[in-house]
Amino acid sequence: MLLILPLMISYTVIMLTTGWVNRIRPGITTYQEPQPANFKMLNYLHAISIVIMILPVFTTTAPFSLLLFPDKINIGQTIAFLTCFGIIGFFPWTKMYDVDQKTDNIIIPAPAIFLYGSLRLLFLISYEWFFRALLLTDLSSWVGARYGIIINVLLYALIHIHKSTKEVIGCLPFGLLVCVFTVWWQSLWPAIIFHLQIAIVNEWPPFQKIISPQKQAAS
């Protein structure tokens, strides 16, 4: 219980902060309006969230071993990983997120996109570290692995409540998938790779339009 408390405090702060940002800039985390000001706000949100998700390390027993790649991967684990990787890669994410990116008259310098991408990468790694390492490990120690996974998945879906209903529902099977792989592999890397894959597949198309050579030349 004492280990769960700082994690739940961090979770609540992240959810409230994200909700506040979405209230003052509606749709910012769904990339409906990729304006320069919104990118700056997202950078601040990512930086703050990274710090919040790392802080519990100083108050809990951190499972740093999960940051290592497994020494041995059997055939079943390999086939399961590649199958899921393929499904995620070909899934029609545009239908899942209901995002209408308005990029025709938007120009954002490539360095700004690079800064956003770097923070986004660190954010997603920290995100998986927080949910699938710290939170999942402590929940499993507290209520057992099965209920720990269930609670983890529900908390993961709940923190997306400010997004579309489809995305919240989609968080349930995805959250279960990454929890199972984390426990099965005893490593965060499958979860990190899957999460990065979804981010790239979903976010790259509007960014590609924004930083196209024609727009950069016109600017």
C-alpha positions in Angstrom: 0.0 0.0 0.0 2.8 2.4 0.9 4.5 1.7 -2.5 1.2 2.2 -4.4 0.5 5.6 -2.9 3.2 7.6 -4.6 2.4 5.9 -7.9 -1.3 6.8 -7.6 -0.4 10.4 -6.7 1.8 10.6 -9.9 -1.0 9.0 -11.9 -3.6 11.5 -10.6 -1.3 14.5 -11.3 -0.6 13.3 -14.9 -4.3 12.8 -15.5 -5.3 16.2 -14.1 -2.5 18.0 -15.9 -3.4 16.4 -19.2 -7.1 17.1 -18.7 -6.3 20.8 -17.9 -4.2 21.1 -21.1 -7.1 19.6 -23.1 -9.5 22.0 -21.5 -7.6 25.1 -22.4 -6.6 23.8 -25.9 -9.3 21.3 -26.9 -8.0 18.5 -29.2 -4.4 19.2 -28.6 -3.4 15.7 -27.7 -5.3 14.3 -30.7 -3.4 16.5 -33.2 -6.6 18.0 -34.6 -4.9 21.3 -35.0 -1.1 20.9 -35.3 -0.3 24.6 -34.8 3.1 25.7 -33.6 1.7 26.9 -30.3 0.1 23.5 -29.8 3.5 21.8 -30.4 5.1 24.0 -27.7 2.3 23.1 -25.3 2.7 19.4 -26.0 6.5 19.7 -25.5 5.9 21.2 -22.0 3.3 18.6 -21.3 5.6 15.8 -22.3 8.6 17.2 -20.3 6.4 17.7 -17.1 4.9 14.2 -17.5 8.4 12.6 -17.9 9.5 14.1 -14.6 6.3 13.1 -12.8 6.6 9.5 -14.1 10.3 9.2 -13.1 9.9 10.7 -9.6 8.3 7.5 -8.0 11.6 5.7 -8.6 12.9 7.5 -5.5 10.0 6.3 -3.3 9.4 2.7 -4.6 11.4 -0.4 -5.3 12.1 0.1 -9.0 12.3 -3.1 -11.2 15.2 -1.9 -13.3 15.7 -5.4 -14.7 12.7 -4.8 -16.9 14.7 -2.2 -18.9 17.0 -5.0 -20.1 16.4 -7.0 -23.2 15.7 -10.7 -22.4 18.7 -13.0 -22.7 16.7 -15.7 -24.3 13.6 -15.5 -26.5 11.9 -18.7 -27.4 10.1 -19.5 -30.7 6.7 -18.9 -29.3 7.6 -15.4 -28.0 9.2 -14.5 -31.3 6.2 -15.6 -33.4 3.8 -13.8 -31.0 5.8 -10.6 -31.1 6.1 -10.6 -34.9 2.4 -11.4 -35.3 1.4 -8.5 -33.1 3.9 -6.2 -34.7 2.4 -7.0 -38.1 -1.2 -6.5 -37.0 -0.3 -3.1 -35.4 1.5 -2.0 -38.5 -1.4 -2.7 -40.8 -4.3 -1.7 -38.5 -6.3 1.3 -39.9 -5.5 3.7 -37.1 -7.1 6.6 -38.9 -10.5 5.0 -38.3 -9.6 4.4 -34.7 -8.7 8.0 -33.7 -11.2 10.1 -35.8 -8.5 12.7 -36.3 -8.9 15.4 -38.9 -5.5 16.9 -39.3 -5.6 20.4 -40.8 -2.2 20.8 -42.3 -2.7 22.6 -45.6 -1.6 26.0 -44.4 0.7 25.0 -41.6 4.5 25.3 -41.7 6.6 24.1 -38.7 10.4 24.1 -39.0 12.1 20.7 -39.0 14.1 21.4 -35.8 10.8 22.0 -34.0 9.5 18.7 -35.2 12.8 17.0 -34.2 12.5 18.5 -30.6 8.9 17.3 -30.4 9.9 13.8 -31.7 12.7 13.6 -29.1 10.5 14.5 -26.2 7.7 12.2 -27.6 10.2 9.3 -27.7 11.3 9.9 -24.1 7.7 10.4 -23.0 6.6 7.1 -24.5 9.5 5.2 -22.9 8.8 6.9 -19.5 5.1 6.1 -20.0 5.7 2.4 -20.4 8.2 2.5 -17.5 5.6 4.0 -15.3 2.6 1.8 -16.3 4.2 -1.5 -17.2 7.2 -1.5 -14.8 6.5 0.5 -11.7 2.7 0.4 -11.5 2.2 -3.1 -12.9 4.9 -4.6 -10.6 3.6 -2.9 -7.4 0.0 -3.8 -8.3 0.9 -7.4 -8.9 2.8 -7.5 -5.6 -0.3 -6.0 -3.8 -3.2 -7.9 -5.3 -1.6 -10.6 -7.5 -0.6 -10.7 -11.1 -4.1 -11.3 -12.6 -5.8 -8.5 -10.7 -2.7 -6.3 -11.1 -3.0 -6.6 -14.9 -6.8 -5.9 -14.8 -6.3 -2.7 -12.6 -3.4 -1.6 -14.8 -5.4 -1.9 -18.0 -8.4 0.0 -16.5 -6.1 2.8 -15.2 -4.4 3.0 -18.6 -7.8 3.3 -20.4 -9.1 5.9 -17.8 -6.1 8.2 -18.3 -7.2 8.5 -22.0 -10.7 9.6 -21.0 -10.1 13.1 -22.6 -9.7 11.4 -26.0 -12.3 9.7 -28.3 -14.4 6.9 -27.1 -12.9 4.6 -29.7 -9.4 5.3 -28.4 -10.5 4.7 -24.8 -12.0 1.3 -25.8 -8.9 0.5 -27.9 -6.7 1.1 -24.8 -8.3 -2.0 -23.2 -6.9 -4.7 -25.6 -3.7 -2.8 -26.2 -3.1 -2.3 -22.5 -3.7 -6.1 -21.9 -1.4 -6.9 -24.8 1.6 -4.9 -23.4 1.0 -6.1 -19.9 1.0 -9.7 -21.0 4.2 -9.2 -23.1 5.9 -7.4 -20.2 5.2 -10.3 -17.8 5.9 -13.0 -20.4 9.2 -11.5 -21.6 10.1 -10.0 -18.2 11.1 -6.9 -20.2 9.6 -3.6 -21.2 10.9 -3.7 -24.7 7.9 -5.3 -26.4 5.6 -2.7 -24.8 7.9 0.1 -25.8 8.3 -1.1 -29.4 4.5 -1.6 -29.8 3.7 1.9 -28.3 6.3 3.6 -30.5 5.0 1.7 -33.5 1.5 3.0 -32.9 2.7 6.6 -32.4 4.7 6.5 -35.6 1.9 5.0 -37.7 -0.7 7.4 -36.3 1.4 10.6 -36.1 3.8 10.5 -39.0 1.3 11.2 -41.9 0.4 14.8 -40.7 4.0 15.5 -39.8 5.1 14.4 -43.2 2.8 17.0 -44.8 4.0 19.7 -42.4 7.7 19.2 -43.1 7.4 18.4 -46.8 10.2 19.8 -49.0 7.7 22.0 -50.8 6.5 23.7 -47.6 10.0 24.1 -46.2 11.1 25.7 -49.5 8.1 28.0 -49.5 8.9 29.1 -45.9 
